[in-house]
Amino acid sequence: MALDDLHVFSQLSTENISQRITIAYSGAFGVLKHRLKQIFESVESLPDEESEGPAFRVHERLTVKYESEKHISLHWRSDPISDMVSDSVIISILLILILITSYC
């Protein structure tokens, strides 16, 4: 059954879920973007007026925003592919943090 037909054949409805996670990250935001470009095919910068500060999108599904010198946030609309991309980006960020701290 197609998602659009759900309300026709049942009393169920659908909702969109937006997710956000904030991660402690004290490294350079440009380094993070560079590393993610090495892993993912599509990493595009967002204009500052659209994102209220430095930000980029990964695979047109996940937005990574610079929140402060010690935090970044990830925003995405929940669906199986976006959740998979977000999990991959989160693991990549954590691995970058491990590498940064191991060299210090």
Backbone atoms as SQL, in Angstrom:
CREATE TABLE atoms (id INTEGER PRIMARY KEY, chain TEXT, resi INTEGER, resn TEXT, atom TEXT, x REAL, y REAL, z REAL);
INSERT INTO atoms VALUES
  (1, 'A', 1, 'MET', 'N', 0.843, -1.160, 0.000),
  (2, 'A', 1, 'MET', 'CA', 0.000, 0.000, 0.000),
  (3, 'A', 1, 'MET', 'C', 0.897, 1.235, 0.000),
  (4, 'A', 2, 'ALA', 'N', 0.553, 2.176, -0.818),
  (5, 'A', 2, 'ALA', 'CA', 1.300, 3.430, -0.874),
  (6, 'A', 2, 'ALA', 'C', 0.952, 4.288, 0.332),
  (7, 'A', 3, 'LEU', 'N', 1.887, 5.090, 0.746),
  (8, 'A', 3, 'LEU', 'CA', 1.683, 5.956, 1.903),
  (9, 'A', 3, 'LEU', 'C', 0.497, 6.889, 1.705),
  (10, 'A', 4, 'ASP', 'N', 0.307, 7.383, 0.492),
  (11, 'A', 4, 'ASP', 'CA', -0.812, 8.292, 0.214),
  (12, 'A', 4, 'ASP', 'C', -2.168, 7.604, 0.324),
  (13, 'A', 5, 'ASP', 'N', -2.205, 6.278, 0.192),
  (14, 'A', 5, 'ASP', 'CA', -3.458, 5.527, 0.263),
  (15, 'A', 5, 'ASP', 'C', -3.809, 5.091, 1.678),
  (16, 'A', 6, 'LEU', 'N', -2.943, 5.327, 2.628),
  (17, 'A', 6, 'LEU', 'CA', -3.146, 4.839, 3.987),
  (18, 'A', 6, 'LEU', 'C', -4.450, 5.340, 4.585),
  (19, 'A', 7, 'HIS', 'N', -4.732, 6.628, 4.448),
  (20, 'A', 7, 'HIS', 'CA', -5.954, 7.195, 5.036),
  (21, 'A', 7, 'HIS', 'C', -7.220, 6.743, 4.306),
  (22, 'A', 8, 'VAL', 'N', -7.093, 6.302, 3.063),
  (23, 'A', 8, 'VAL', 'CA', -8.243, 5.835, 2.292),
  (24, 'A', 8, 'VAL', 'C', -8.708, 4.472, 2.795),
  (25, 'A', 9, 'PHE', 'N', -7.770, 3.571, 3.106),
  (26, 'A', 9, 'PHE', 'CA', -8.099, 2.200, 3.466),
  (27, 'A', 9, 'PHE', 'C', -8.053, 1.924, 4.971),
  (28, 'A', 10, 'SER', 'N', -7.712, 2.928, 5.770),
  (29, 'A', 10, 'SER', 'CA', -7.668, 2.723, 7.217),
  (30, 'A', 10, 'SER', 'C', -7.916, 4.052, 7.923),
  (31, 'A', 11, 'GLN', 'N', -7.989, 3.992, 9.234),
  (32, 'A', 11, 'GLN', 'CA', -8.166, 5.200, 10.031),
  (33, 'A', 11, 'GLN', 'C', -6.824, 5.732, 10.542),
  (34, 'A', 12, 'LEU', 'N', -5.748, 5.194, 10.016),
  (35, 'A', 12, 'LEU', 'CA', -4.417, 5.628, 10.410),
  (36, 'A', 12, 'LEU', 'C', -4.036, 6.913, 9.681),
  (37, 'A', 13, 'SER', 'N', -3.184, 7.689, 10.292),
  (38, 'A', 13, 'SER', 'CA', -2.654, 8.885, 9.643),
  (39, 'A', 13, 'SER', 'C', -1.138, 8.874, 9.749),
  (40, 'A', 14, 'THR', 'N', -0.505, 9.723, 8.977),
  (41, 'A', 14, 'THR', 'CA', 0.958, 9.791, 9.001),
  (42, 'A', 14, 'THR', 'C', 1.398, 11.160, 9.470),
  (43, 'A', 15, 'GLU', 'N', 2.580, 11.218, 10.017),
  (44, 'A', 15, 'GLU', 'CA', 3.188, 12.462, 10.484),
  (45, 'A', 15, 'GLU', 'C', 4.644, 12.486, 10.063),
  (46, 'A', 16, 'ASN', 'N', 5.171, 13.678, 9.911),
  (47, 'A', 16, 'ASN', 'CA', 6.601, 13.853, 9.671),
  (48, 'A', 16, 'ASN', 'C', 7.271, 14.158, 10.993),
  (49, 'A', 17, 'ILE', 'N', 8.386, 13.518, 11.235),
  (50, 'A', 17, 'ILE', 'CA', 9.140, 13.738, 12.470),
  (51, 'A', 17, 'ILE', 'C', 10.456, 14.397, 12.105),
  (52, 'A', 18, 'SER', 'N', 10.697, 15.563, 12.693),
  (53, 'A', 18, 'SER', 'CA', 11.985, 16.243, 12.521),
  (54, 'A', 18, 'SER', 'C', 12.848, 15.914, 13.724),
  (55, 'A', 19, 'GLN', 'N', 14.078, 15.525, 13.467),
  (56, 'A', 19, 'GLN', 'CA', 14.987, 15.162, 14.546),
  (57, 'A', 19, 'GLN', 'C', 16.155, 16.137, 14.606),
  (58, 'A', 20, 'ARG', 'N', 16.686, 16.267, 15.805),
  (59, 'A', 20, 'ARG', 'CA', 17.840, 17.144, 16.027),
  (60, 'A', 20, 'ARG', 'C', 18.692, 16.522, 17.122),
  (61, 'A', 21, 'ILE', 'N', 19.986, 16.586, 16.913),
  (62, 'A', 21, 'ILE', 'CA', 20.928, 16.158, 17.945),
  (63, 'A', 21, 'ILE', 'C', 22.037, 17.199, 18.004),
  (64, 'A', 22, 'THR', 'N', 22.449, 17.532, 19.213),
  (65, 'A', 22, 'THR', 'CA', 23.560, 18.454, 19.417),
  (66, 'A', 22, 'THR', 'C', 24.734, 17.644, 19.954),
  (67, 'A', 23, 'ILE', 'N', 25.894, 17.846, 19.331),
  (68, 'A', 23, 'ILE', 'CA', 27.095, 17.082, 19.682),
  (69, 'A', 23, 'ILE', 'C', 28.185, 18.051, 20.121),
  (70, 'A', 24, 'ALA', 'N', 28.870, 17.700, 21.200),
  (71, 'A', 24, 'ALA', 'CA', 30.014, 18.492, 21.638),
  (72, 'A', 24, 'ALA', 'C', 31.129, 18.306, 20.612),
  (73, 'A', 25, 'TYR', 'N', 31.536, 19.399, 19.984),
  (74, 'A', 25, 'TYR', 'CA', 32.593, 19.353, 18.966),
  (75, 'A', 25, 'TYR', 'C', 33.377, 20.646, 19.051),
  (76, 'A', 26, 'SER', 'N', 34.638, 20.548, 19.405),
  (77, 'A', 26, 'SER', 'CA', 35.455, 21.752, 19.558),
  (78, 'A', 26, 'SER', 'C', 36.473, 21.911, 18.443),
  (79, 'A', 27, 'GLY', 'N', 36.425, 21.035, 17.445),
  (80, 'A', 27, 'GLY', 'CA', 37.344, 21.144, 16.313),
  (81, 'A', 27, 'GLY', 'C', 36.896, 22.224, 15.343),
  (82, 'A', 28, 'ALA', 'N', 37.679, 22.424, 14.308),
  (83, 'A', 28, 'ALA', 'CA', 37.339, 23.425, 13.290),
  (84, 'A', 28, 'ALA', 'C', 36.187, 22.900, 12.431),
  (85, 'A', 29, 'PHE', 'N', 35.210, 23.773, 12.185),
  (86, 'A', 29, 'PHE', 'CA', 34.039, 23.390, 11.397),
  (87, 'A', 29, 'PHE', 'C', 34.438, 23.052, 9.958),
  (88, 'A', 30, 'GLY', 'N', 35.406, 23.763, 9.412),
  (89, 'A', 30, 'GLY', 'CA', 35.893, 23.498, 8.063),
  (90, 'A', 30, 'GLY', 'C', 36.546, 22.131, 7.940),
  (91, 'A', 31, 'VAL', 'N', 37.236, 21.708, 8.982),
  (92, 'A', 31, 'VAL', 'CA', 37.858, 20.378, 8.985),
  (93, 'A', 31, 'VAL', 'C', 36.775, 19.298, 8.950),
  (94, 'A', 32, 'LEU', 'N', 35.724, 19.508, 9.730),
  (95, 'A', 32, 'LEU', 'CA', 34.615, 18.561, 9.743),
  (96, 'A', 32, 'LEU', 'C', 33.984, 18.442, 8.352),
  (97, 'A', 33, 'LYS', 'N', 33.750, 19.574, 7.723),
  (98, 'A', 33, 'LYS', 'CA', 33.163, 19.568, 6.383),
  (99, 'A', 33, 'LYS', 'C', 34.093, 18.853, 5.395),
  (100, 'A', 34, 'HIS', 'N', 35.370, 19.133, 5.469),
  (101, 'A', 34, 'HIS', 'CA', 36.342, 18.499, 4.580),
  (102, 'A', 34, 'HIS', 'C', 36.343, 16.981, 4.768),
  (103, 'A', 35, 'ARG', 'N', 36.343, 16.529, 6.011),
  (104, 'A', 35, 'ARG', 'CA', 36.365, 15.085, 6.288),
  (105, 'A', 35, 'ARG', 'C', 35.092, 14.411, 5.786),
  (106, 'A', 36, 'LEU', 'N', 33.950, 15.068, 5.981),
  (107, 'A', 36, 'LEU', 'CA', 32.704, 14.476, 5.518),
  (108, 'A', 36, 'LEU', 'C', 32.626, 14.458, 3.995),
  (109, 'A', 37, 'LYS', 'N', 33.264, 15.438, 3.328),
  (110, 'A', 37, 'LYS', 'CA', 33.323, 15.425, 1.859),
  (111, 'A', 37, 'LYS', 'C', 34.127, 14.235, 1.355),
  (112, 'A', 38, 'GLN', 'N', 35.100, 13.792, 2.136),
  (113, 'A', 38, 'GLN', 'CA', 35.888, 12.628, 1.755),
  (114, 'A', 38, 'GLN', 'C', 35.089, 11.334, 1.870),
  (115, 'A', 39, 'ILE', 'N', 34.062, 11.346, 2.696),
  (116, 'A', 39, 'ILE', 'CA', 33.269, 10.143, 2.940),
  (117, 'A', 39, 'ILE', 'C', 31.998, 10.116, 2.083),
  (118, 'A', 40, 'PHE', 'N', 31.306, 11.246, 2.000),
  (119, 'A', 40, 'PHE', 'CA', 30.019, 11.312, 1.330),
  (120, 'A', 40, 'PHE', 'C', 30.133, 12.023, -0.013),
  (121, 'A', 41, 'GLU', 'N', 29.326, 11.599, -0.983),
  (122, 'A', 41, 'GLU', 'CA', 29.371, 12.179, -2.325),
  (123, 'A', 41, 'GLU', 'C', 28.874, 13.619, -2.360),
  (124, 'A', 42, 'SER', 'N', 27.845, 13.920, -1.591),
  (125, 'A', 42, 'SER', 'CA', 27.211, 15.232, -1.678),
  (126, 'A', 42, 'SER', 'C', 27.264, 15.954, -0.335),
  (127, 'A', 43, 'VAL', 'N', 28.131, 16.959, -0.247),
  (128, 'A', 43, 'VAL', 'CA', 28.211, 17.841, 0.913),
  (129, 'A', 43, 'VAL', 'C', 28.218, 19.263, 0.358),
  (130, 'A', 44, 'GLU', 'N', 27.117, 19.995, 0.570),
  (131, 'A', 44, 'GLU', 'CA', 26.952, 21.327, -0.019),
  (132, 'A', 44, 'GLU', 'C', 26.781, 22.381, 1.058),
  (133, 'A', 45, 'SER', 'N', 27.481, 23.508, 0.915),
  (134, 'A', 45, 'SER', 'CA', 27.334, 24.619, 1.849),
  (135, 'A', 45, 'SER', 'C', 25.960, 25.251, 1.709),
  (136, 'A', 46, 'LEU', 'N', 25.438, 25.763, 2.821),
  (137, 'A', 46, 'LEU', 'CA', 24.179, 26.487, 2.812),
  (138, 'A', 46, 'LEU', 'C', 24.458, 27.971, 2.972),
  (139, 'A', 47, 'PRO', 'N', 23.663, 28.828, 2.342),
  (140, 'A', 47, 'PRO', 'CA', 23.841, 30.271, 2.536),
  (141, 'A', 47, 'PRO', 'C', 23.601, 30.641, 3.998),
  (142, 'A', 48, 'ASP', 'N', 24.355, 31.617, 4.502),
  (143, 'A', 48, 'ASP', 'CA', 24.231, 32.013, 5.910),
  (144, 'A', 48, 'ASP', 'C', 22.833, 32.487, 6.268),
  (145, 'A', 49, 'GLU', 'N', 22.135, 33.169, 5.324),
  (146, 'A', 49, 'GLU', 'CA', 20.811, 33.662, 5.677),
  (147, 'A', 49, 'GLU', 'C', 19.808, 32.524, 5.844),
  (148, 'A', 50, 'GLU', 'N', 20.003, 31.420, 5.161),
  (149, 'A', 50, 'GLU', 'CA', 19.092, 30.276, 5.285),
  (150, 'A', 50, 'GLU', 'C', 19.330, 29.512, 6.582),
  (151, 'A', 51, 'SER', 'N', 20.563, 29.458, 7.035),
  (152, 'A', 51, 'SER', 'CA', 20.893, 28.593, 8.164),
  (153, 'A', 51, 'SER', 'C', 21.298, 29.346, 9.432),
  (154, 'A', 52, 'GLU', 'N', 21.339, 30.667, 9.386),
  (155, 'A', 52, 'GLU', 'CA', 21.718, 31.479, 10.551),
  (156, 'A', 52, 'GLU', 'C', 23.110, 31.125, 11.062),
  (157, 'A', 53, 'GLY', 'N', 24.069, 31.055, 10.182),
  (158, 'A', 53, 'GLY', 'CA', 25.443, 30.745, 10.538),
  (159, 'A', 53, 'GLY', 'C', 25.992, 29.675, 9.618),
  (160, 'A', 54, 'PRO', 'N', 27.255, 29.289, 9.809),
  (161, 'A', 54, 'PRO', 'CA', 27.848, 28.268, 8.949),
  (162, 'A', 54, 'PRO', 'C', 27.075, 26.947, 9.045),
  (163, 'A', 55, 'ALA', 'N', 26.802, 26.372, 7.881),
  (164, 'A', 55, 'ALA', 'CA', 26.082, 25.099, 7.844),
  (165, 'A', 55, 'ALA', 'C', 26.291, 24.445, 6.486),
  (166, 'A', 56, 'PHE', 'N', 26.064, 23.149, 6.439),
  (167, 'A', 56, 'PHE', 'CA', 26.097, 22.427, 5.167),
  (168, 'A', 56, 'PHE', 'C', 25.119, 21.266, 5.218),
  (169, 'A', 57, 'ARG', 'N', 24.768, 20.775, 4.017),
  (170, 'A', 57, 'ARG', 'CA', 23.845, 19.645, 3.893),
  (171, 'A', 57, 'ARG', 'C', 24.585, 18.432, 3.342),
  (172, 'A', 58, 'VAL', 'N', 24.251, 17.282, 3.891),
  (173, 'A', 58, 'VAL', 'CA', 24.824, 16.020, 3.448),
  (174, 'A', 58, 'VAL', 'C', 23.720, 15.239, 2.734),
  (175, 'A', 59, 'HIS', 'N', 23.962, 14.903, 1.477),
  (176, 'A', 59, 'HIS', 'CA', 23.017, 14.145, 0.644),
  (177, 'A', 59, 'HIS', 'C', 21.623, 14.757, 0.600),
  (178, 'A', 60, 'GLU', 'N', 21.528, 16.070, 0.698),
  (179, 'A', 60, 'GLU', 'CA', 20.261, 16.796, 0.647),
  (180, 'A', 60, 'GLU', 'C', 19.252, 16.294, 1.677),
  (181, 'A', 61, 'ARG', 'N', 19.735, 15.682, 2.751),
  (182, 'A', 61, 'ARG', 'CA', 18.849, 15.108, 3.765),
  (183, 'A', 61, 'ARG', 'C', 19.155, 15.587, 5.177),
  (184, 'A', 62, 'LEU', 'N', 20.413, 15.883, 5.432),
  (185, 'A', 62, 'LEU', 'CA', 20.863, 16.182, 6.787),
  (186, 'A', 62, 'LEU', 'C', 21.575, 17.529, 6.793),
  (187, 'A', 63, 'THR', 'N', 21.207, 18.390, 7.720),
  (188, 'A', 63, 'THR', 'CA', 21.864, 19.690, 7.855),
  (189, 'A', 63, 'THR', 'C', 22.759, 19.668, 9.083),
  (190, 'A', 64, 'VAL', 'N', 24.006, 20.063, 8.899),
  (191, 'A', 64, 'VAL', 'CA', 24.973, 20.175, 9.992),
  (192, 'A', 64, 'VAL', 'C', 25.200, 21.661, 10.212),
  (193, 'A', 65, 'LYS', 'N', 24.917, 22.142, 11.439),
  (194, 'A', 65, 'LYS', 'CA', 25.028, 23.565, 11.755),
  (195, 'A', 65, 'LYS', 'C', 26.080, 23.798, 12.843),
  (196, 'A', 66, 'TYR', 'N', 26.809, 24.879, 12.675),
  (197, 'A', 66, 'TYR', 'CA', 27.760, 25.332, 13.690),
  (198, 'A', 66, 'TYR', 'C', 26.966, 26.125, 14.713),
  (199, 'A', 67, 'GLU', 'N', 26.860, 25.633, 15.936),
  (200, 'A', 67, 'GLU', 'CA', 26.084, 26.303, 16.981),
  (201, 'A', 67, 'GLU', 'C', 26.950, 27.231, 17.831),
  (202, 'A', 68, 'SER', 'N', 28.121, 26.738, 18.240),
  (203, 'A', 68, 'SER', 'CA', 29.047, 27.533, 19.049),
  (204, 'A', 68, 'SER', 'C', 30.429, 26.920, 18.904),
  (205, 'A', 69, 'GLU', 'N', 31.401, 27.495, 19.605),
  (206, 'A', 69, 'GLU', 'CA', 32.765, 26.963, 19.533),
  (207, 'A', 69, 'GLU', 'C', 32.862, 25.536, 20.055),
  (208, 'A', 70, 'LYS', 'N', 31.865, 25.092, 20.816),
  (209, 'A', 70, 'LYS', 'CA', 31.946, 23.769, 21.421),
  (210, 'A', 70, 'LYS', 'C', 30.816, 22.827, 21.009),
  (211, 'A', 71, 'HIS', 'N', 29.923, 23.283, 20.118),
  (212, 'A', 71, 'HIS', 'CA', 28.786, 22.439, 19.743),
  (213, 'A', 71, 'HIS', 'C', 28.422, 22.579, 18.268),
  (214, 'A', 72, 'ILE', 'N', 27.987, 21.470, 17.692),
  (215, 'A', 72, 'ILE', 'CA', 27.356, 21.472, 16.374),
  (216, 'A', 72, 'ILE', 'C', 26.023, 20.750, 16.525),
  (217, 'A', 73, 'SER', 'N', 25.109, 21.013, 15.613),
  (218, 'A', 73, 'SER', 'CA', 23.832, 20.310, 15.656),
  (219, 'A', 73, 'SER', 'C', 23.531, 19.709, 14.297),
  (220, 'A', 74, 'LEU', 'N', 22.842, 18.591, 14.319),
  (221, 'A', 74, 'LEU', 'CA', 22.416, 17.907, 13.110),
  (222, 'A', 74, 'LEU', 'C', 20.899, 17.924, 13.091),
  (223, 'A', 75, 'HIS', 'N', 20.321, 18.228, 11.929),
  (224, 'A', 75, 'HIS', 'CA', 18.869, 18.307, 11.767),
  (225, 'A', 75, 'HIS', 'C', 18.476, 17.476, 10.551),
  (226, 'A', 76, 'TRP', 'N', 17.414, 16.673, 10.693),
  (227, 'A', 76, 'TRP', 'CA', 16.930, 15.893, 9.564),
  (228, 'A', 76, 'TRP', 'C', 15.481, 15.487, 9.784),
  (229, 'A', 77, 'ARG', 'N', 14.785, 15.223, 8.693),
  (230, 'A', 77, 'ARG', 'CA', 13.428, 14.688, 8.730),
  (231, 'A', 77, 'ARG', 'C', 13.553, 13.176, 8.734),
  (232, 'A', 78, 'SER', 'N', 12.907, 12.561, 9.694),
  (233, 'A', 78, 'SER', 'CA', 13.079, 11.131, 9.900),
  (234, 'A', 78, 'SER', 'C', 12.455, 10.298, 8.781),
  (235, 'A', 79, 'ASP', 'N', 13.261, 9.461, 8.197),
  (236, 'A', 79, 'ASP', 'CA', 12.864, 8.404, 7.276),
  (237, 'A', 79, 'ASP', 'C', 14.043, 7.436, 7.236),
  (238, 'A', 80, 'PRO', 'N', 13.868, 6.247, 6.723),
  (239, 'A', 80, 'PRO', 'CA', 14.955, 5.261, 6.818),
  (240, 'A', 80, 'PRO', 'C', 16.289, 5.716, 6.226),
  (241, 'A', 81, 'ILE', 'N', 16.269, 6.384, 5.081),
  (242, 'A', 81, 'ILE', 'CA', 17.526, 6.793, 4.456),
  (243, 'A', 81, 'ILE', 'C', 18.162, 7.951, 5.221),
  (244, 'A', 82, 'SER', 'N', 17.370, 8.942, 5.605),
  (245, 'A', 82, 'SER', 'CA', 17.918, 10.074, 6.373),
  (246, 'A', 82, 'SER', 'C', 18.467, 9.614, 7.713),
  (247, 'A', 83, 'ASP', 'N', 17.784, 8.668, 8.359),
  (248, 'A', 83, 'ASP', 'CA', 18.286, 8.133, 9.622),
  (249, 'A', 83, 'ASP', 'C', 19.621, 7.417, 9.425),
  (250, 'A', 84, 'MET', 'N', 19.756, 6.699, 8.314),
  (251, 'A', 84, 'MET', 'CA', 21.012, 6.012, 8.019),
  (252, 'A', 84, 'MET', 'C', 22.141, 7.025, 7.776),
  (253, 'A', 85, 'VAL', 'N', 21.838, 8.092, 7.019),
  (254, 'A', 85, 'VAL', 'CA', 22.833, 9.137, 6.759),
  (255, 'A', 85, 'VAL', 'C', 23.229, 9.809, 8.067),
  (256, 'A', 86, 'SER', 'N', 22.243, 10.133, 8.904),
  (257, 'A', 86, 'SER', 'CA', 22.561, 10.798, 10.175),
  (258, 'A', 86, 'SER', 'C', 23.412, 9.908, 11.073),
  (259, 'A', 87, 'ASP', 'N', 23.097, 8.623, 11.137),
  (260, 'A', 87, 'ASP', 'CA', 23.916, 7.699, 11.937),
  (261, 'A', 87, 'ASP', 'C', 25.354, 7.676, 11.439),
  (262, 'A', 88, 'SER', 'N', 25.517, 7.662, 10.118),
  (263, 'A', 88, 'SER', 'CA', 26.865, 7.647, 9.540),
  (264, 'A', 88, 'SER', 'C', 27.627, 8.925, 9.843),
  (265, 'A', 89, 'VAL', 'N', 26.950, 10.061, 9.763),
  (266, 'A', 89, 'VAL', 'CA', 27.596, 11.339, 10.053),
  (267, 'A', 89, 'VAL', 'C', 27.965, 11.428, 11.531),
  (268, 'A', 90, 'ILE', 'N', 27.079, 10.975, 12.403),
  (269, 'A', 90, 'ILE', 'CA', 27.368, 11.010, 13.841),
  (270, 'A', 90, 'ILE', 'C', 28.590, 10.152, 14.161),
  (271, 'A', 91, 'ILE', 'N', 28.655, 8.953, 13.611),
  (272, 'A', 91, 'ILE', 'CA', 29.820, 8.081, 13.842),
  (273, 'A', 91, 'ILE', 'C', 31.081, 8.738, 13.283),
  (274, 'A', 92, 'SER', 'N', 30.974, 9.359, 12.122),
  (275, 'A', 92, 'SER', 'CA', 32.137, 10.032, 11.524),
  (276, 'A', 92, 'SER', 'C', 32.622, 11.163, 12.421),
  (277, 'A', 93, 'ILE', 'N', 31.697, 11.935, 12.965),
  (278, 'A', 93, 'ILE', 'CA', 32.068, 13.037, 13.864),
  (279, 'A', 93, 'ILE', 'C', 32.763, 12.489, 15.103),
  (280, 'A', 94, 'LEU', 'N', 32.215, 11.435, 15.674),
  (281, 'A', 94, 'LEU', 'CA', 32.828, 10.856, 16.873),
  (282, 'A', 94, 'LEU', 'C', 34.217, 10.302, 16.577),
  (283, 'A', 95, 'LEU', 'N', 34.408, 9.695, 15.413),
  (284, 'A', 95, 'LEU', 'CA', 35.739, 9.206, 15.038),
  (285, 'A', 95, 'LEU', 'C', 36.720, 10.359, 14.833),
  (286, 'A', 96, 'ILE', 'N', 36.246, 11.460, 14.240),
  (287, 'A', 96, 'ILE', 'CA', 37.095, 12.644, 14.081),
  (288, 'A', 96, 'ILE', 'C', 37.512, 13.170, 15.450),
  (289, 'A', 97, 'LEU', 'N', 36.578, 13.200, 16.394),
  (290, 'A', 97, 'LEU', 'CA', 36.904, 13.648, 17.754),
  (291, 'A', 97, 'LEU', 'C', 37.940, 12.743, 18.412),
  (292, 'A', 98, 'ILE', 'N', 37.811, 11.448, 18.199),
  (293, 'A', 98, 'ILE', 'CA', 38.806, 10.512, 18.758),
  (294, 'A', 98, 'ILE', 'C', 40.174, 10.778, 18.161),
  (295, 'A', 99, 'LEU', 'N', 40.243, 10.987, 16.842),
  (296, 'A', 99, 'LEU', 'CA', 41.530, 11.276, 16.193),
  (297, 'A', 99, 'LEU', 'C', 42.122, 12.581, 16.692),
  (298, 'A', 100, 'ILE', 'N', 41.284, 13.614, 16.865),
  (299, 'A', 100, 'ILE', 'CA', 41.768, 14.907, 17.345),
  (300, 'A', 100, 'ILE', 'C', 42.361, 14.765, 18.744),
  (301, 'A', 101, 'THR', 'N', 41.650, 14.067, 19.623),
  (302, 'A', 101, 'THR', 'CA', 42.119, 13.945, 21.004),
  (303, 'A', 101, 'THR', 'C', 43.334, 13.020, 21.121),
  (304, 'A', 102, 'SER', 'N', 43.458, 12.049, 20.220),
  (305, 'A', 102, 'SER', 'CA', 44.605, 11.145, 20.300),
  (306, 'A', 102, 'SER', 'C', 45.903, 11.814, 19.854),
  (307, 'A', 103, 'TYR', 'N', 45.809, 12.866, 19.010),
  (308, 'A', 103, 'TYR', 'CA', 46.997, 13.578, 18.560),
  (309, 'A', 103, 'TYR', 'C', 47.402, 14.698, 19.514),
  (310, 'A', 104, 'CYS', 'N', 46.544, 15.026, 20.457),
  (311, 'A', 104, 'CYS', 'CA', 46.873, 16.126, 21.398),
  (312, 'A', 104, 'CYS', 'C', 47.615, 15.624, 22.597);
